[in-house]
Amino acid sequence: MRDFRDAKAMAKAMRETLAARNIEITHSEALEIVARQFGVEAWNILSAKIETKPMEGGIAFEQAVPIVRIFDVAKAHEFYLGFLGFSVDWEHRYGDNFPLYTQVSRGNLRLHLSEHAGDASPGGNMVVYMKSIRAFQKELIDKNYRYMKPGLEDEGSRLEVTVIDPFQNRIHFMEAKD
């Protein structure tokens, strides 16, 4: 009997079964469906439950979620949603005409974007470890985003794709070489 720890295998089996019937869904869509089957709102929530491994004394760390400073919601959406392929999970404002605080995600990666001046400094830097970086870099290039054409850098022990958002925040996507 499978349980939530088998979610990725279940999503793969679902995609294969649907593909045999000429129904195509993305891996991300399959993961979201499986998460809902286990009664959770989104894949990120189920993924955190799967990956949480208690340490000595019951201490368990979950995924860190960086806060990224933004100044223009339209530009942020163009970059994070249009170019990088994230989706909006939720948005919050304290009232009409107040700064936006929102969560965007793609797969297991979650970011908080904030217009609030005290939440983060513009020009931040983060590292995101990932798999299939070559396919990701090709996907970005194929989008023909007018402000950026990121290259794939071979740094010896890793491959790296660096992007800079409209607010000078840098994201270094990295994949360790075998």
N, C-alpha and C positions, 0 to 999 in steps of 0.2 A: 504494500500500500504506500503510495507516494504522499509526502507531506510538503510543507512550504519550502523545505531545503532543496526540493527537486524542481523548483519553479523554472529554472533555466531550461532543464531537460524537457519539461512539459511545454514550454513555449516553442522550443525547437520541434517537438513532435507535432504540435498543432500546426505550425507553419508548413511542415512537410505534408501533412494530411490535407490541408487546404490547397496547397500547390498541386497535389495530385488531382484535385477537382477544379483546377484552373482558377483558384481564388488566391490572389497574392496579397499578403499583408507584410508589413515590415517587422523586423525583430522587435523593435520598440513597441509596436502595437500589440504584438503577441505577449510581451512581458506585462503590459498594462492590463490585458484581458485576464491573464493568469493571476495577477495581483488582486483584481476584483473578485475572482473566484474564491480567493482565500479571505475575502471580506475586508480587505484594506483598500484605501482610496486610490493609491498610486504605487507604481513599481518601486519608487525610491523608498517608500515606507517599508515594503516587504523586503527589499534588498538590505536595508539597514538591519532588519531583524535576522536575516540569514547570516550576515557578515559579523554580527556582534559576538565576540568570543570573550567570555569573562576571564579576567586575569586573576592573579592571586588576590585573595580577599574579596572576590566578587566584583572587582573594578572592571568596567568595560568602557572603552572609548568608542564613540560612533563617528561617523563621517564629519569632518570639519566643513563648514559652509562659509566661504569668504564673503565679506560685504564689499561691494564694488561701488565707488562713488560715481554717480552720473549727474548730468546737468540738463539733459534734453531727452525726454521720453521717446520722441519720434526717432531721434538718432540712435538711442539705445536699442529700440526695437529693430531698426534697420540692421544694426550690427549683430546683436545677440540672437534675434529670431530669424531674420532674413539670411544673414551671412553664415553665422555659426550653427543655425538649425535648432536652437533651443525653443522651448514652449513655455508659456506663462503658466505657472502653477496657481498663483494667487497674487492679488494686489491689495495694498492697504494705504489709505489716506485718513488722517484724523478728521477731515472735513473737506468741504468744497474749496478748491484752490489752495490745497495744502500739498507739500511735497509727497512724492510717491515712494513707497517701500514695497518691493515686489520680489518674489522668488521665481527664477527661471531654471529650467532643467533640460538636460539631454542625457538619456540613459541614467547612469548613476551619479552624474555630475550635477550638483545644485549650486547656484550662485544667488546671493541676495544683491539686488541693485537698489541703491538708495539715492534720492535727491536731498536727503537730510545732511546739512553741513557737518554735523558732529559725528556722523557714522563712520566715515572713512576719508582718507586723503586721496585726491586725484593723483594719478601717476603711480598707482600700486603695482605690485608684481606678484604673480603666483605661478606655481608649477602644478600641472595636472598630468599624472601618469595615466597612460592609456594603452590600448592595443589597436592594431590596424592603422597606424599613423599614416602609412602611404595612401591608403584609401581615403582617409580623412583629408589629407592635403590635396589630393586630386579632386575631391568633392568641393573643397573651398575654391580651388582654381577654376573649376567648371562653372561656378556660380557667377564668375566674371564681375565680382564686386569692384566697383570703380575706384575705391580707396586703398585696396590692398590685394596683392597677389603673393601670399606667403610661400616661401621656399621650404624645402625639406633639407635640413642640415644634418650631416653626419658628424657627431661629436665624439666618435671613437667607441665608447661603450653604450651610446644611445643615439637615437634619431630624434630630431627636435623640429617642431613647427611653432614659430612665435607669431602671435597676432597682437596688434595694439588697437584698443577700442578708441572711439572718438574723444575719449576723456583722458587719453594717455595711459590707461591701465594696460599692462602687459600680461598676456597669458602665454606661458611656455608649455606647450603640449609635448610630452616626452614618452618615448617607448624604449625600454631597455633592449639592447641587442642580445640575442641568444649566445 
